[in-house]
Amino acid sequence: MRDDILEHISYPETMDEKKKDFLTNAFHGSRNLQQKDLLPYLTQLIKETKVKNIKFTNSEIQFIINAIKNDATPDERSAIDKITNLKPEDVAKNK
């Protein structure tokens, strides 16, 4: 992801500075990771939101996904769409 991606977006009105700072740190922390390191990093970020009591609304989550997709390759967009469209029963089938 480009370093300046977060400088050119309009955040949802519901997103306070605590959430914006968290996202900035998350994006910058992930920029030099290899693909194999992304899942552990994302898992750690999820834990951090719980510790810091940061709760994103559904519309904020959709905003984050769209911001990521805007800077992604076509293959990355396709992978994001597959992941975000999974239903619990789809996950259960693969166990």
C-alpha positions in Angstrom: 0.0 0.0 0.0 1.3 3.5 -0.8 2.6 5.5 2.1 0.2 8.4 1.3 -3.0 6.4 0.8 -4.5 7.6 4.1 -3.8 11.3 3.3 -6.1 11.4 0.4 -9.3 9.7 1.7 -12.3 11.1 3.4 -13.0 9.2 6.6 -16.6 8.5 7.7 -18.0 11.0 10.2 -18.3 8.3 12.8 -14.5 7.7 12.8 -12.8 9.5 15.6 -9.1 10.3 16.0 -8.5 7.1 18.0 -9.7 5.0 15.2 -7.9 7.0 12.6 -4.6 6.7 14.5 -5.1 3.0 14.8 -5.6 2.6 11.1 -2.6 4.8 10.3 -0.4 2.7 12.5 -1.9 -0.5 11.1 -1.3 0.4 7.5 2.2 1.7 8.2 3.0 -1.4 10.2 1.9 -3.7 7.4 3.7 -2.0 4.5 6.9 -4.0 4.6 5.4 -7.4 5.6 5.6 -10.4 3.4 2.4 -12.2 2.6 3.1 -15.0 5.1 3.4 -12.4 7.9 0.1 -10.7 7.2 -2.3 -13.1 8.9 -0.3 -13.0 12.2 -0.2 -9.2 11.9 -3.9 -8.9 11.4 -4.6 -11.3 14.3 -2.5 -9.0 16.5 -4.4 -6.0 15.3 -7.7 -7.6 16.2 -6.4 -8.3 19.7 -5.2 -4.7 19.9 -8.7 -3.3 19.1 -10.1 -5.3 22.0 -7.4 -4.2 24.5 -7.8 -0.5 23.4 -11.6 -0.9 23.2 -11.8 0.2 19.6 -15.0 -0.8 17.8 -15.5 -0.1 14.2 -19.1 0.1 12.8 -20.1 -1.9 9.8 -19.9 1.1 7.6 -16.4 1.9 8.9 -15.3 -1.7 8.2 -16.7 -1.4 4.7 -14.8 1.9 4.3 -11.6 0.2 5.4 -12.1 -2.6 2.9 -12.8 -0.2 0.1 -9.7 1.9 0.9 -7.6 -1.2 0.8 -9.2 -2.3 -2.5 -8.6 1.1 -4.1 -4.9 0.6 -3.8 -4.8 -3.2 -4.6 -4.0 -5.1 -7.7 -6.8 -6.8 -9.6 -5.8 -10.2 -8.1 -5.7 -8.7 -4.6 -9.2 -7.2 -5.1 -10.5 -10.6 -6.2 -9.0 -12.2 -3.1 -10.5 -9.5 -0.9 -13.9 -10.0 -2.5 -13.7 -13.7 -1.9 -12.8 -13.3 1.7 -15.3 -10.6 2.5 -18.2 -12.5 0.8 -17.6 -15.7 2.8 -20.5 -16.9 4.9 -20.1 -18.9 8.1 -21.4 -22.1 6.3 -18.7 -21.6 3.6 -16.0 -21.7 6.3 -17.6 -24.7 8.0 -17.5 -26.7 4.7 -13.7 -26.2 4.5 -13.0 -27.6 7.9 
